[in-house]
Amino acid sequence: MGIVTGSDGNLWFVEIGANKIAKVTTSGVFTEYNVPTAASQPYDITSGPDGNIWFTEQSGNKIGKIVP
C-alpha cells in the first residue's frame, strides 16, 4: 500500500496481506520484518525525522516503528 525511502537509502514498503514491512536495498536485496500484532494489516508508511520507519496498523489500530 505504501512505499518510502528510508534514512538508510533503502526503499521500505508495507505488505498488507502478509502482515509484514519490507525493505529493498539499492542492490536488490529484500528483507521482510514481521509486524508484532497478528492480522494488523500494515497500511501506510513514512520515514520519520528520527531516522526510524513508522507505519500504521489498519486493523491493529496502532502505529508501529522499525529502527533501520
Backbone bond lengths (Angstrom), bond angles and torsions (degrees), N, CA, C in turn:
res aa  C-N    CA-C-N  psi(-1)  N-CA   C-N-CA  omega(-1)  CA-C   N-CA-C  phi
1 M - - - 1.453 - - 1.525 110.91 -
2 G 1.324 118.16 -41.26 1.449 120.15 -178.50 1.517 111.07 -127.98
3 I 1.328 116.12 157.68 1.459 122.01 178.00 1.524 107.77 -147.41
4 V 1.341 116.15 142.53 1.458 120.83 -177.55 1.529 109.24 -150.76
5 T 1.320 116.07 151.66 1.460 120.74 171.57 1.520 107.67 -88.09
6 G 1.328 116.38 125.52 1.451 120.67 179.84 1.512 112.25 -84.62
7 S 1.332 116.04 169.65 1.458 121.05 178.00 1.524 111.53 -64.40
8 D 1.334 115.89 -17.30 1.467 121.57 177.82 1.522 112.80 -84.45
9 G 1.353 116.98 -1.54 1.460 121.61 179.70 1.512 114.51 85.52
10 N 1.324 117.56 -1.46 1.465 122.02 179.09 1.526 110.35 -90.95
11 L 1.324 116.10 160.11 1.458 121.39 172.88 1.523 108.08 -91.06
12 W 1.315 116.28 130.58 1.461 123.69 179.17 1.520 108.19 -115.96
13 F 1.334 116.91 141.36 1.455 120.16 -179.79 1.516 110.77 -151.34
14 V 1.334 115.95 161.47 1.465 121.02 178.54 1.515 109.85 -96.78
15 E 1.325 114.57 147.28 1.469 122.49 172.71 1.524 106.21 -117.49
16 I 1.332 115.10 86.33 1.465 121.25 -170.94 1.531 112.54 -56.79
17 G 1.328 117.96 -44.94 1.459 121.22 -177.69 1.515 113.97 -73.58
18 A 1.331 116.82 -26.34 1.471 121.24 -179.56 1.526 111.82 -92.83
19 N 1.342 117.42 -6.29 1.456 122.50 -178.93 1.526 111.66 59.15
20 K 1.348 115.44 45.15 1.456 121.28 -177.32 1.519 111.11 -137.59
21 I 1.321 114.67 158.58 1.451 123.39 168.66 1.523 104.93 -110.21
22 A 1.311 117.38 139.50 1.467 119.93 -177.69 1.521 110.13 -132.57
23 K 1.319 113.99 157.41 1.466 119.25 173.52 1.512 108.67 -133.15
24 V 1.320 115.63 153.57 1.453 121.94 174.31 1.523 106.64 -130.69
25 T 1.321 115.96 130.37 1.458 121.31 -179.97 1.518 109.81 -81.72
26 T 1.315 116.21 169.77 1.458 120.45 178.67 1.526 111.82 -66.79
27 S 1.327 117.22 -16.75 1.469 120.40 176.51 1.525 111.85 -94.21
28 G 1.353 117.16 3.04 1.460 121.03 174.34 1.511 116.11 90.23
29 V 1.328 118.77 15.55 1.460 122.03 178.76 1.534 109.39 -88.30
30 F 1.338 116.50 124.90 1.459 122.44 -179.56 1.530 110.11 -97.98
31 T 1.337 115.51 139.64 1.456 122.60 173.43 1.519 107.87 -134.23
32 E 1.343 116.56 134.68 1.455 121.02 179.06 1.526 110.07 -112.57
33 Y 1.332 115.33 145.13 1.456 123.02 178.69 1.524 108.42 -124.15
34 N 1.325 117.16 126.97 1.456 120.79 177.63 1.521 109.97 -71.78
35 V 1.323 116.24 139.74 1.457 121.17 172.96 1.532 106.18 -83.87
36 P 1.339 118.29 129.05 1.464 119.58 -173.90 1.526 115.78 -63.54
37 T 1.331 117.94 -26.32 1.463 120.90 179.51 1.530 109.00 -85.18
38 A 1.322 116.88 119.85 1.473 121.33 -179.04 1.527 110.61 -61.36
39 A 1.326 115.79 136.98 1.475 123.52 176.08 1.526 112.82 52.59
40 S 1.332 117.40 36.81 1.469 120.75 -176.32 1.520 113.36 -80.29
41 Q 1.300 117.84 -17.09 1.461 123.74 -179.14 1.534 112.13 55.29
42 P 1.346 117.63 72.40 1.458 119.03 176.41 1.527 109.14 -56.44
43 Y 1.324 115.81 137.13 1.458 118.18 -170.03 1.525 114.16 -122.15
44 D 1.304 117.92 -52.98 1.456 120.29 -177.10 1.514 108.82 -123.79
45 I 1.321 117.43 160.00 1.459 121.60 -172.51 1.523 109.60 -147.78
46 T 1.330 115.51 146.30 1.464 120.63 177.20 1.518 109.81 -150.39
47 S 1.299 115.39 158.95 1.458 122.25 174.55 1.525 106.99 -100.36
48 G 1.327 115.89 121.37 1.459 119.53 -176.75 1.515 113.33 -85.12
49 P 1.328 117.02 164.95 1.461 121.35 177.85 1.533 112.29 -65.31
50 D 1.333 116.16 -15.37 1.464 121.25 177.18 1.524 112.23 -84.00
51 G 1.346 117.28 -1.53 1.462 121.81 -179.99 1.514 114.06 87.94
52 N 1.329 117.40 -5.01 1.463 121.24 179.76 1.529 110.77 -87.86
53 I 1.310 115.30 162.75 1.461 122.66 175.32 1.516 107.27 -99.78
54 W 1.317 117.11 124.33 1.462 123.29 -179.23 1.525 109.10 -113.23
55 F 1.324 116.59 142.24 1.470 120.77 -179.31 1.516 110.52 -145.32
56 T 1.320 115.19 155.44 1.459 120.55 176.75 1.524 109.82 -96.62
57 E 1.323 115.32 148.00 1.461 122.57 173.93 1.525 106.30 -109.64
58 Q 1.312 115.48 101.23 1.464 121.32 -174.03 1.525 112.35 -57.14
59 S 1.318 118.34 -52.01 1.465 121.05 -178.78 1.526 111.62 -87.53
60 G 1.318 117.02 -21.10 1.461 120.53 179.58 1.518 112.53 -81.53
61 N 1.347 116.77 -13.24 1.457 122.40 179.56 1.537 111.17 55.03
62 K 1.341 114.69 45.14 1.462 121.57 -178.13 1.523 110.47 -141.22
63 I 1.323 114.37 170.28 1.451 121.73 170.44 1.523 106.13 -118.04
64 G 1.334 116.47 132.28 1.449 121.39 -178.82 1.515 111.20 -112.62
65 K 1.337 114.95 165.57 1.464 120.80 -177.72 1.523 109.27 -140.65
66 I 1.335 115.17 141.60 1.462 121.99 171.11 1.518 106.69 -124.64
67 V 1.329 115.42 132.36 1.454 121.09 176.39 1.522 106.69 -96.04
68 P 1.347 117.65 110.30 1.466 119.12 -176.98 1.516 113.36 -65.83
